[in-house]
Amino acid sequence: SVSLCVVAVKVVLVPEGHVMTVAFAIELSIHELKRHLASELRVPADVLQISLDGLFLSLLPQVFLQSRTLKMTTSGHRCLYFTVLPFVSQTLPEVVVEIERPRHQKAFLGGYRHRLTGVEYHHAAVQTLPKRRPDRGVAVFSHDTQTVELKSQAQQCPVNASTQMTGIGCYVSCMNDRLVTPGKYTTADEYHDRRLRAVIRLQTFARRWLAQQVVDHLRKERVRRLAWLEMQERRRNEEKEEQLRDRRNRWLNPKRQEDFNLLYQALEKWRNEEEQRISSSLRGAERKAALCALLDQEMDLIAAIGRHHIAVHSNNYDKAVRNFLDKSASPHQRRAADGRLIEIDTQNTIRARELRDLYNSISLTTVSQEQRLHFLMTLKHTVKEQECELTRDIMDLVDREVDLMTRGVKSAKLEGLRKRICTLLLQYIKTPAFNPEVAKLLKVPQNPSQLKNDMILCQYCHRYLRLTDFIMSASGSLNRQCHQCARLNNIARSRDDFTFYKSILMRLRDDEQRLNAEAKIPFLLKVQDMQYLVEAAWASRSALSASIDLYNLVFVRWDRQKDWSPWNCILLSKEETSAHLEVEDIHTTYDTTLIHEIERKHAQARRHFSQVPIMSEHLDTHPAAVLGNQLFSKPITMAIVKHAKDITQTSDH
């Protein structure tokens, strides 16, 4: 309808030139327009005069509406003017917004489509016209400034020259003249020959300089090579001295089970040498008497080793107990987002720390009687919180020691009683009901159902032990002999030392880990498997120099392009490894007989480890002939050679 149509009126106030835009309904008269403007400007309506193009308006609004306007209807058509009504506050006035049509076509800026509703949204461009730069009065775009004009002009400077000679009427002095004698004429062949000799001379000096550079480089490389060889020799000597020093230290001050095995091996070697000496020099009754004396000496040495083993075991037991208590009392550690290590204390860790401090206080021997009584009373009040047979025994022992101390009994006679108190207190600490933090450190699980499939009977000591107490080979077969029985059997019979086999295996793992981080086979082998490789396959000697020093032998790759395996290895001394690893082609470097011998050892190792399920997965492809031999092969009994000396004697015969 007409009542809904509005127009925007621009009013220019003269002479100031202020512009005011107001929206009015289209049916308003000029008189009403004047009254509205008078109220806005706060002046009487009679004073105002409205003009359009120099003509005063006072009659119809249609005459007034000849200006450039566009009405806005409810149908949604685009208009040049619209009114903004405030929705937040009713006190704010209406604002008339003017939209200027751009003089250029807007570019399409793209948009996006709603995936669910399918409505398309286009990116809108700003309606503000670009700001024009002010005119500086200088033409910056000119055809003359963009045109290149080229000119070409030649120029020559004149040079005048003249020669004066003696003639009729002209005398020229010859006092300063020089007599020039022509030299030897040089032909073209002589000139080119002279140039060739000069070039050859230059080449001679250049090649001499290059030869000197090559010789200096070779000399430096030789010095560097000799220095490297010297460093390697010094390193090997230091390693050998360190091994001897460590071995001597293990003899004099054994602390681990491997150290005592070394002692028993040395004892067995000494007994064999003495027995051979007696058998070769004495006969009859004298021989029997000497053997009896040798047996007594062996028994005395075994007893001395046993006493030292008991003392070391007691010391190691105390260290193990203290490490156990420290682990249970240590706070939980977490790694923060910034990399810092955060320690968290819980009620269980605080309880474990209190029990650890109490155990350390009870274990002290050099304390006064008052401090000892204070420690005992603290222990009694701590264990009195739980009522059971163990706590009653601890309280009875504490009361007994307090009674004996008040009667004046010496501390030396109370040593056994104090050890019993420490033992029961340690049992109290290891009980998860009293110290929940130790549950994760105990080897025996508290749930009996977990031991159902984990208990095995030892055929030697007839004890039910866990699976971890037995020897597991690489083949997955379980030996029915526990670790303790195997140790006693080794001490009583063979007295073997597996330290060098373990050192060979550890060095092999380090080398392969450095060459290939994904190496698996060296980490699947056990010490017994390494013993089989060294003794049965390679006869405990180097493949090149036949060296029998087991502390100087190492395993390396036979073909360095492939990963190490029992069928791709060679046993060499430490001096030979560096030379072997530099070999590019083993078939052109080594003799055919040596290659066949090494391949035979590889086939033997392949047949042995093909029976191991976990190792058979890593067997590589090989010729059909070898496969045929493997199909009809039988298990090979491992022959263990006890001493390198026996090996040498056997090879000599």
C-alpha positions as CSV (number, residue, x, y, z in Angstrom):
1,S,0.0,0.0,0.0
2,V,0.9,3.7,-0.3
3,S,1.0,4.1,3.5
4,L,3.8,1.6,3.7
5,C,6.1,3.3,1.2
6,V,8.7,5.6,2.6
7,V,11.2,7.9,1.0
8,A,14.5,9.3,2.2
9,V,14.9,13.0,2.0
10,K,18.3,14.8,1.9
11,V,18.1,18.2,3.5
12,V,21.0,20.7,2.9
13,L,21.2,23.5,5.4
14,V,22.5,26.7,3.8
15,P,24.8,28.5,4.0
16,E,26.6,26.0,6.3
17,G,26.1,23.1,3.9
18,H,25.2,20.5,6.5
19,V,23.4,17.4,5.1
20,M,20.7,15.6,7.0
21,T,18.9,12.5,5.7
22,V,15.4,11.7,7.1
23,A,12.9,9.0,6.1
24,F,9.2,10.1,5.7
25,A,6.0,8.4,4.6
26,I,5.2,9.2,1.0
27,E,1.7,10.8,1.8
28,L,3.2,13.5,4.1
29,S,2.8,17.1,2.9
30,I,5.4,19.9,2.8
31,H,3.8,21.6,5.7
32,E,4.3,18.5,7.9
33,L,7.8,18.2,6.7
34,K,8.5,21.8,7.7
35,R,7.0,21.1,11.2
36,H,9.2,18.0,11.7
37,L,12.4,19.9,10.6
38,A,11.5,22.8,12.9
39,S,11.2,20.4,15.8
40,E,14.5,18.9,14.9
41,L,16.3,22.2,14.5
42,R,14.4,24.0,17.3
43,V,13.4,27.0,15.2
44,P,9.9,28.3,14.2
45,A,8.3,26.6,11.2
46,D,7.5,30.0,9.6
47,V,11.2,30.9,9.4
48,L,12.1,27.8,7.3
49,Q,12.0,27.9,3.5
50,I,12.3,24.8,1.4
51,S,13.7,25.1,-2.1
52,L,14.4,22.6,-4.9
53,D,16.6,23.6,-7.9
54,G,16.0,27.3,-7.0
55,L,12.1,27.0,-6.6
56,F,10.4,27.3,-3.3
57,L,8.1,24.3,-2.4
58,S,4.8,24.8,-0.5
59,L,2.1,22.8,-2.2
60,L,2.3,19.1,-3.1
61,P,4.7,16.4,-1.9
62,Q,4.8,14.9,-5.5
63,V,6.6,18.0,-6.6
64,F,9.1,17.5,-3.8
65,L,9.7,13.8,-4.6
66,Q,11.4,14.4,-7.9
67,S,14.8,13.8,-6.4
68,R,16.7,10.5,-6.8
69,T,15.0,8.2,-4.3
70,L,13.8,4.6,-4.3
71,K,10.9,3.4,-2.3
72,M,11.3,0.4,0.0
73,T,8.4,-2.1,0.2
74,T,7.7,-5.1,2.3
75,S,8.2,-7.4,-0.7
76,G,12.0,-7.3,-0.2
77,H,13.1,-5.4,-3.3
78,R,16.5,-3.7,-3.1
79,C,16.4,0.1,-2.3
80,L,18.9,2.9,-1.9
81,Y,17.7,4.0,1.6
82,F,16.5,2.1,4.6
83,T,15.8,2.9,8.2
84,V,17.5,1.0,11.1
85,L,15.2,0.5,14.1
86,P,16.9,-0.2,17.5
87,F,15.7,-3.5,19.2
88,V,17.6,-3.0,22.5
89,S,16.4,0.4,23.6
90,Q,13.3,2.3,22.6
91,T,14.9,5.7,23.5
92,L,17.5,5.5,20.6
93,P,16.4,7.4,17.4
94,E,15.9,5.8,14.1
95,V,18.9,5.8,11.7
96,V,18.6,6.2,7.9
97,V,21.3,4.4,6.0
98,E,22.0,5.3,2.4
99,I,23.4,2.6,0.0
100,E,25.4,3.9,-2.9
101,R,25.4,1.8,-6.0
102,P,28.9,0.9,-7.1
103,R,30.1,2.1,-10.4
104,H,31.8,-1.2,-11.1
105,Q,30.7,-4.8,-11.2
106,K,31.5,-6.7,-8.1
107,A,33.8,-9.7,-8.5
108,F,32.5,-13.2,-7.6
109,L,34.5,-14.2,-4.4
110,G,33.1,-17.7,-4.1
111,G,31.3,-19.2,-1.1
112,Y,30.2,-22.5,0.3
113,R,27.2,-24.7,0.4
114,H,25.6,-26.2,3.6
115,R,26.0,-30.0,3.4
116,L,22.7,-30.8,5.1
117,T,20.3,-28.1,4.0
118,G,21.9,-27.3,0.6
119,V,21.7,-23.5,1.1
120,E,24.4,-21.7,-0.7
121,Y,26.3,-18.8,0.9
122,H,28.3,-16.3,-1.2
123,H,31.2,-14.2,0.1
124,A,30.3,-10.5,-0.1
125,A,32.6,-7.7,-1.1
126,V,32.8,-4.4,0.8
127,Q,30.7,-1.6,-0.5
128,T,33.1,1.2,0.5
129,L,34.6,2.8,-2.6
130,P,38.4,2.7,-2.9
131,K,40.0,5.9,-1.6
132,R,41.5,8.0,-4.4
133,R,44.9,9.4,-4.1
134,P,45.1,13.2,-4.1
135,D,46.2,14.8,-7.3
136,R,49.8,16.2,-7.0
137,G,49.7,18.1,-10.2
138,V,52.4,16.0,-11.8
139,A,51.7,13.6,-14.7
140,V,53.0,10.2,-13.6
141,F,51.7,8.3,-16.6
142,S,53.2,9.6,-19.9
143,H,53.9,8.1,-23.2
144,D,57.3,9.9,-23.4
145,T,58.5,8.5,-20.2
146,Q,57.8,4.9,-21.4
147,T,59.5,5.3,-24.8
148,V,63.2,4.5,-25.3
149,E,65.0,6.5,-28.0
150,L,68.2,5.1,-29.4
151,K,70.9,6.9,-31.4
152,S,73.9,5.4,-33.2
153,Q,76.9,7.7,-34.0
154,A,80.5,6.9,-34.9
155,Q,83.5,9.0,-33.9
156,Q,87.2,8.9,-34.8
157,C,90.0,11.0,-33.2
158,P,92.5,12.2,-35.8
159,V,96.2,11.4,-35.2
160,N,98.9,13.3,-37.2
161,A,102.4,11.9,-37.7
162,S,105.4,13.0,-39.7
163,T,109.1,12.0,-40.4
164,Q,111.9,14.5,-40.9
165,M,115.0,13.5,-43.0
166,T,118.2,15.3,-44.2
167,G,117.7,16.7,-47.6
168,I,118.6,19.7,-49.8
169,G,118.1,22.7,-47.7
170,C,117.4,20.7,-44.5
171,Y,119.9,19.3,-42.1
172,V,118.9,16.8,-39.4
173,S,121.5,15.9,-36.7
174,C,122.2,12.2,-36.3
175,M,124.0,12.5,-32.9
176,N,121.2,10.9,-31.0
177,D,120.5,8.2,-33.6
178,R,120.9,4.5,-32.6
179,L,122.4,1.8,-34.8
180,V,120.0,-1.2,-35.0
181,T,121.5,-4.5,-36.1
182,P,119.0,-7.1,-37.4
183,G,119.0,-10.3,-35.3
184,K,118.7,-13.9,-36.2
185,Y,115.6,-14.7,-38.3
186,T,113.3,-17.1,-36.6
187,T,111.3,-19.4,-38.7
188,A,107.8,-20.6,-37.9
189,D,109.0,-24.1,-37.0
190,E,111.6,-22.8,-34.6
191,Y,109.0,-20.5,-33.0
192,H,106.5,-23.4,-32.5
193,D,109.4,-25.7,-31.2
194,R,110.3,-23.1,-28.6
195,R,106.7,-22.8,-27.5
196,L,106.4,-26.6,-27.3
197,R,109.5,-26.8,-25.1
198,A,108.1,-24.1,-22.8
199,V,104.8,-25.9,-22.5
200,I,106.6,-29.2,-21.7
201,R,108.7,-27.4,-19.0
202,L,105.5,-25.9,-17.5
203,Q,103.9,-29.4,-17.5
204,T,107.0,-30.9,-15.9
205,F,106.8,-28.4,-13.0
206,A,103.0,-28.8,-12.7
207,R,103.2,-32.6,-12.6
208,R,106.0,-32.5,-10.1
209,W,103.8,-30.3,-7.9
210,L,100.9,-32.7,-8.3
211,A,103.2,-35.7,-7.5
212,Q,104.4,-34.0,-4.4
213,Q,100.8,-33.4,-3.3
214,V,100.0,-37.1,-3.9
215,V,103.1,-38.2,-2.0
216,D,102.3,-35.9,0.9
217,H,98.7,-37.2,1.0
218,L,100.0,-40.8,1.0
219,R,102.5,-39.9,3.7
220,K,99.8,-38.4,5.9
221,E,97.5,-41.4,5.3
222,R,100.3,-43.7,6.3
223,V,101.0,-41.7,9.4
224,R,97.2,-41.7,10.2
225,R,97.0,-45.4,9.5
226,L,100.0,-46.2,11.7
227,A,98.5,-44.0,14.5
228,W,95.2,-45.8,14.1
229,L,96.9,-49.2,14.3
230,E,98.8,-48.1,17.3
231,M,95.7,-46.8,19.0
232,Q,93.9,-50.1,18.2
233,E,96.8,-52.1,19.5
234,R,96.9,-49.9,22.7
235,R,93.2,-50.3,23.1
236,R,93.4,-54.1,22.8
237,N,96.2,-54.2,25.3
238,E,94.3,-52.0,27.6
239,E,91.2,-54.3,27.2
240,K,93.4,-57.3,27.9
241,E,94.9,-55.7,30.9
242,E,91.5,-54.7,32.1
243,Q,90.3,-58.3,31.7
244,L,93.3,-59.7,33.6
245,R,92.8,-57.0,36.3
246,D,89.1,-57.8,36.6
247,R,89.8,-61.5,36.6
248,R,92.4,-61.1,39.4
249,N,90.0,-58.9,41.3
250,R,87.3,-61.6,41.0
251,W,89.7,-64.2,42.3
252,L,90.8,-62.2,45.3
253,N,87.4,-60.6,46.1
254,P,84.5,-62.6,44.7
255,K,81.1,-61.1,45.1
256,R,78.8,-62.8,42.5
257,Q,78.1,-66.4,41.6
258,E,80.1,-66.1,38.4
259,D,83.1,-65.0,40.5
260,F,82.8,-68.2,42.6
261,N,82.5,-70.3,39.5
262,L,85.8,-68.8,38.4
263,L,87.3,-69.8,41.7
264,Y,86.1,-73.3,41.4
265,Q,87.4,-73.5,37.8
266,A,90.8,-72.4,38.9
267,L,90.7,-74.9,41.8
268,E,89.8,-77.7,39.3
269,K,92.6,-76.7,36.9
270,W,95.1,-76.7,39.8
271,R,93.9,-80.1,41.0
272,N,94.2,-81.6,37.5
273,E,97.8,-80.2,37.2
274,E,98.8,-81.6,40.6
275,E,97.2,-84.9,39.9
276,Q,99.1,-85.2,36.6
277,R,102.3,-84.2,38.2
278,I,101.9,-86.8,41.0
279,S,100.9,-89.6,38.5
280,S,103.9,-88.9,36.3
281,S,106.5,-88.7,39.1
282,L,105.3,-91.1,41.9
283,R,104.3,-94.8,42.0
284,G,102.7,-97.1,44.5
285,A,102.2,-96.1,48.1
286,E,103.9,-92.7,47.7
287,R,101.4,-91.9,44.9
288,K,98.4,-92.8,47.1
289,A,99.8,-90.7,50.0
290,A,100.3,-87.7,47.7
291,L,96.8,-88.1,46.3
292,C,95.4,-88.2,49.8
293,A,97.3,-85.1,50.8
294,L,96.1,-83.4,47.5
295,L,92.5,-84.4,48.5
296,D,92.9,-82.8,51.9
297,Q,94.2,-79.6,50.4
298,E,91.3,-79.5,48.0
299,M,88.9,-80.0,50.9
300,D,90.5,-77.1,52.8
301,L,90.3,-74.8,49.8
302,I,86.7,-75.7,49.2
303,A,85.9,-75.0,52.9
304,A,87.6,-71.6,52.6
305,I,85.7,-70.7,49.5
306,G,82.5,-71.8,51.2
307,R,83.1,-69.6,54.2
308,H,83.8,-66.7,52.0
309,H,80.7,-67.4,50.0
310,I,78.6,-67.4,53.2
311,A,80.1,-64.0,54.2
312,V,79.4,-62.5,50.8
313,H,75.9,-64.0,50.8
314,S,75.2,-62.3,54.1
315,N,76.5,-59.0,52.9
316,N,74.5,-59.3,49.7
317,Y,71.4,-60.2,51.7
318,D,71.7,-57.0,53.7
319,K,72.1,-54.9,50.5
320,A,69.2,-56.7,48.9
321,V,67.0,-56.0,51.9
322,R,67.9,-52.3,52.0
323,N,67.3,-52.0,48.2
324,F,63.9,-53.7,48.7
325,L,62.9,-51.2,51.4
326,D,64.1,-48.2,49.4
327,K,62.1,-49.3,46.4
328,S,58.9,-49.7,48.4
329,A,59.4,-46.3,50.1
330,S,60.2,-44.4,47.0
331,P,57.5,-42.0,45.8
332,H,55.7,-42.5,42.5
333,Q,57.2,-40.6,39.6
334,R,55.4,-39.1,36.7
335,R,56.6,-37.2,33.7
336,A,54.9,-33.8,33.3
337,A,54.0,-32.2,29.9
338,D,57.0,-29.9,30.0
339,G,59.4,-32.8,30.7
340,R,59.8,-32.3,34.4
341,L,59.8,-35.3,36.7
342,I,57.1,-35.1,39.4
343,E,57.2,-37.2,42.5
344,I,54.0,-38.1,44.2
345,D,53.6,-39.5,47.8
346,T,50.6,-41.6,48.8
347,Q,49.5,-43.0,52.1
348,N,51.1,-46.4,51.1
349,T,54.5,-44.8,50.3
350,I,54.5,-42.8,53.5
351,R,53.6,-46.0,55.5
352,A,56.4,-47.9,53.7
353,R,58.9,-45.0,54.5
354,E,58.0,-45.1,58.2
355,L,58.5,-48.9,58.3
356,R,61.8,-48.6,56.5
357,D,63.1,-46.0,58.9
358,L,61.9,-48.2,61.8
359,Y,63.8,-51.3,60.4
360,N,67.0,-49.2,59.9
361,S,66.7,-48.0,63.5
362,I,66.2,-51.6,64.9
363,S,69.1,-52.9,62.8
364,L,71.6,-50.4,64.3
365,T,74.1,-52.0,66.8
366,T,76.1,-49.0,67.9
367,V,73.4,-47.1,69.9
368,S,73.0,-46.3,73.6
369,Q,70.6,-48.2,75.8
370,E,68.2,-45.3,76.1
371,Q,68.0,-45.0,72.2
372,R,67.5,-48.8,72.0
373,L,64.7,-48.7,74.4
374,H,63.1,-45.8,72.5
375,F,63.3,-47.8,69.2
376,L,61.8,-50.9,70.8
377,M,58.9,-49.0,72.3
378,T,58.2,-47.4,68.9
379,L,58.3,-50.8,67.3
380,K,55.9,-52.2,69.9
381,H,53.4,-49.3,69.4
382,T,53.6,-49.7,65.6
383,V,52.8,-53.5,65.4
384,K,50.3,-53.3,68.2
385,E,47.8,-51.7,65.8
386,Q,47.3,-55.1,64.1
387,E,46.4,-58.2,66.1
388,C,47.8,-61.4,64.8
389,E,50.3,-64.2,65.7
390,L,53.2,-62.4,63.9
391,T,52.6,-59.1,65.9
392,R,52.3,-61.0,69.1
393,D,55.6,-62.7,68.5
394,I,57.3,-59.4,67.8
395,M,55.8,-57.8,71.0
396,D,57.0,-60.8,73.1
397,L,60.5,-60.6,71.7
398,V,60.5,-56.8,72.3
399,D,59.4,-57.3,76.0
400,R,62.0,-60.0,76.5
401,E,64.9,-57.8,75.2
402,V,63.6,-54.8,77.3
403,D,63.6,-57.1,80.4
404,L,67.1,-58.4,79.7
405,M,68.5,-54.9,79.1
406,T,67.0,-53.7,82.4
407,R,68.8,-56.7,84.2
408,G,72.1,-55.6,82.8
409,V,72.7,-58.3,80.2
410,K,75.6,-57.5,77.8
411,S,74.8,-56.6,74.2
412,A,76.9,-59.4,72.8
413,K,74.6,-62.0,74.4
414,L,71.5,-60.2,72.9
415,E,72.7,-60.4,69.3
416,G,70.7,-63.5,68.5
417,L,67.5,-62.1,70.0
418,R,68.0,-58.8,68.0
419,K,68.4,-60.8,64.8
420,R,65.1,-62.6,65.5
421,I,63.4,-59.2,66.0
422,C,64.8,-57.9,62.7
423,T,63.7,-61.1,60.9
424,L,60.2,-60.9,62.2
425,L,60.0,-57.1,61.5
426,L,61.1,-57.7,57.9
427,Q,58.4,-60.4,57.6
428,Y,55.9,-57.9,59.0
429,I,57.1,-55.3,56.4
430,K,56.8,-57.8,53.5
431,T,53.2,-58.6,54.4
432,P,50.9,-56.6,52.0
433,A,48.1,-56.4,54.7
434,F,50.4,-54.3,56.9
435,N,52.4,-52.6,54.0
436,P,50.4,-52.4,50.8
437,E,53.2,-50.9,48.8
438,V,55.3,-54.1,48.8
439,A,52.6,-56.1,46.9
440,K,54.1,-55.1,43.5
441,L,57.6,-56.0,44.6
442,L,57.0,-59.5,45.9
443,K,58.1,-62.4,43.6
444,V,55.4,-64.8,44.9
445,P,52.0,-63.5,43.9
446,Q,49.5,-63.2,46.8
447,N,46.7,-64.8,44.7
448,P,47.2,-68.7,44.8
449,S,45.3,-69.1,41.5
450,Q,48.2,-67.4,39.7
451,L,50.5,-70.3,40.8
452,K,48.4,-73.0,39.3
453,N,50.3,-73.3,36.0
454,D,53.5,-71.8,37.2
455,M,54.8,-74.4,39.6
456,I,57.2,-77.2,38.5
457,L,58.8,-80.0,40.5
458,C,62.6,-80.1,40.4
459,Q,63.8,-83.7,39.8
460,Y,66.9,-83.2,41.9
461,C,65.9,-81.4,45.1
462,H,62.2,-82.4,44.8
463,R,60.9,-79.0,45.5
464,Y,58.0,-77.2,43.8
465,L,59.4,-74.0,42.3
466,R,58.2,-71.3,39.9
467,L,59.0,-71.4,36.2
468,T,61.6,-68.6,36.5
469,D,63.7,-70.8,38.8
470,F,64.5,-73.2,36.0
471,I,66.8,-73.0,33.0
472,M,65.0,-72.3,29.7
473,S,66.9,-73.1,26.5
474,A,66.5,-71.3,23.2
475,S,64.6,-74.3,21.8
476,G,61.9,-73.7,24.4
477,S,62.5,-76.9,26.2
478,L,62.6,-76.7,30.0
479,N,65.3,-78.4,32.0
480,R,63.9,-80.1,35.1
481,Q,66.9,-78.9,37.1
482,C,66.5,-75.6,39.0
483,H,69.2,-73.0,39.2
484,Q,70.4,-73.9,42.6
485,C,70.8,-77.6,41.8
486,A,72.6,-76.7,38.5
487,R,75.0,-74.5,40.5
488,L,75.7,-77.3,43.0
489,N,76.1,-79.8,40.2
490,N,78.6,-77.5,38.5
491,I,80.6,-77.0,41.7
492,A,80.7,-80.7,42.5
493,R,81.4,-82.1,39.0
494,S,82.4,-80.1,36.0
495,R,83.3,-76.7,37.6
496,D,82.8,-74.8,34.4
497,D,83.0,-71.0,34.0
498,F,80.7,-69.4,31.4
499,T,82.0,-65.9,31.9
500,F,83.8,-65.8,28.5
501,Y,80.8,-67.2,26.7
502,K,78.6,-64.5,28.3
503,S,81.2,-61.8,27.4
504,I,81.2,-63.0,23.7
505,L,77.4,-62.9,23.6
506,M,77.2,-59.4,25.1
507,R,79.8,-58.0,22.7
508,L,78.0,-59.6,19.8
509,R,74.7,-58.0,20.9
510,D,76.3,-54.6,21.2
511,D,77.9,-54.8,17.7
512,E,74.7,-56.0,16.0
513,Q,72.6,-53.4,17.8
514,R,75.0,-50.7,16.5
515,L,74.9,-52.1,12.9
516,N,71.2,-52.9,12.8
517,A,68.8,-51.7,15.4
518,E,66.2,-54.3,14.4
519,A,68.5,-57.3,14.9
520,K,66.7,-60.2,16.7
521,I,68.8,-63.4,16.4
522,P,71.6,-62.4,18.9
523,F,69.0,-61.6,21.5
524,L,67.3,-65.0,21.1
525,L,70.5,-66.9,21.9
526,K,71.3,-68.1,25.5
527,V,74.8,-68.6,27.0
528,Q,74.4,-72.4,26.4
529,D,73.8,-71.8,22.7
530,M,76.9,-69.6,22.5
531,Q,78.8,-72.4,24.3
532,Y,77.7,-74.8,21.6
533,L,78.7,-72.5,18.8
534,V,82.1,-71.8,20.3
535,E,83.0,-75.4,21.4
536,A,81.1,-77.8,19.1
537,A,81.0,-75.7,15.8
538,W,84.2,-73.7,16.0
539,A,86.3,-75.9,18.3
540,S,87.1,-72.9,20.6
541,R,89.6,-71.4,18.3
542,S,90.0,-68.7,15.7
543,A,89.1,-69.7,12.1
544,L,92.2,-67.9,10.7
545,S,95.0,-68.0,13.3
546,A,93.7,-70.9,15.4
547,S,94.1,-68.8,18.6
548,I,92.6,-70.5,21.7
549,D,92.4,-67.5,24.0
550,L,88.7,-67.4,24.6
551,Y,88.9,-63.9,26.2
552,N,90.3,-62.6,22.9
553,L,87.8,-64.3,20.5
554,V,84.7,-62.6,19.1
555,F,81.9,-63.5,16.6
556,V,81.5,-61.3,13.5
557,R,79.6,-61.5,10.3
558,W,80.9,-63.8,7.6
559,D,79.0,-61.9,4.9
560,R,78.9,-58.3,6.2
561,Q,75.9,-57.4,3.9
562,K,73.7,-59.8,5.8
563,D,72.6,-59.8,9.5
564,W,74.5,-62.0,11.9
565,S,73.2,-65.5,12.5
566,P,74.8,-68.9,13.5
567,W,74.9,-69.7,9.8
568,N,76.5,-66.3,8.8
569,C,79.3,-65.9,11.4
570,I,83.0,-66.5,11.9
571,L,85.0,-66.8,15.1
572,L,88.1,-64.5,15.0
573,S,90.5,-62.9,17.4
574,K,90.1,-59.2,18.1
575,E,93.1,-58.4,15.9
576,E,91.6,-60.2,12.9
577,T,88.2,-58.6,13.0
578,S,89.2,-55.2,11.6
579,A,90.9,-56.9,8.6
580,H,88.0,-59.2,8.0
581,L,85.4,-56.4,8.0
582,E,87.3,-54.6,5.3
583,V,86.9,-57.5,2.9
584,E,84.7,-56.7,-0.1
585,D,84.4,-60.2,-1.7
586,I,85.1,-63.1,0.6
587,H,85.3,-65.6,-2.4
588,T,88.2,-63.8,-4.0
589,T,90.0,-63.0,-0.7
590,Y,90.0,-66.3,1.1
591,D,91.2,-69.7,0.0
592,T,88.7,-72.2,-1.4
593,T,89.5,-74.7,1.3
594,L,88.9,-72.2,4.1
595,I,85.6,-71.2,2.5
596,H,84.4,-74.8,2.3
597,E,85.4,-75.4,5.9
598,I,83.5,-72.4,7.1
599,E,80.4,-73.3,5.0
600,R,80.5,-76.8,6.6
601,K,80.4,-75.2,10.1
602,H,77.5,-73.0,8.9
603,A,75.6,-76.1,7.8
604,Q,76.3,-77.8,11.2
605,A,74.9,-74.7,13.0
606,R,72.0,-74.6,10.6
607,R,71.1,-78.2,11.3
608,H,71.3,-77.7,15.0
609,F,69.2,-74.5,15.3
610,S,66.7,-75.6,12.7
611,Q,65.3,-77.9,15.5
612,V,64.7,-74.8,17.6
613,P,61.2,-73.5,16.8
614,I,61.9,-69.9,17.6
615,M,65.1,-69.9,15.5
616,S,63.7,-71.8,12.5
617,E,61.6,-68.8,11.7
618,H,64.7,-66.8,10.8
619,L,66.3,-69.5,8.5
620,D,67.1,-68.0,5.1
621,T,66.7,-69.7,1.8
622,H,69.6,-72.0,0.8
623,P,70.3,-74.6,-1.9
624,A,68.2,-77.7,-2.3
625,A,71.1,-79.9,-1.5
626,V,71.4,-78.5,1.9
627,L,67.7,-78.8,2.4
628,G,67.9,-82.5,1.5
629,N,70.6,-83.1,4.0
630,Q,68.6,-81.4,6.7
631,L,65.5,-83.5,6.0
632,F,67.3,-86.7,6.9
633,S,69.6,-85.3,9.6
634,K,69.3,-86.4,13.2
635,P,69.8,-84.4,16.4
636,I,73.5,-83.9,17.1
637,T,74.6,-84.4,20.6
638,M,76.5,-81.4,21.8
639,A,80.1,-82.3,22.7
640,I,81.5,-79.9,25.3
641,V,85.3,-79.6,25.4
642,K,86.4,-78.7,28.9
643,H,89.7,-77.0,28.4
644,A,91.6,-75.5,25.5
645,K,94.6,-77.5,26.5
646,D,92.7,-80.8,25.8
647,I,91.7,-79.4,22.5
648,T,95.3,-78.7,21.5
649,Q,96.4,-82.1,22.6
650,T,93.6,-83.8,20.6
651,S,94.4,-81.8,17.4
652,D,98.1,-82.7,17.8
653,H,97.3,-86.4,17.9
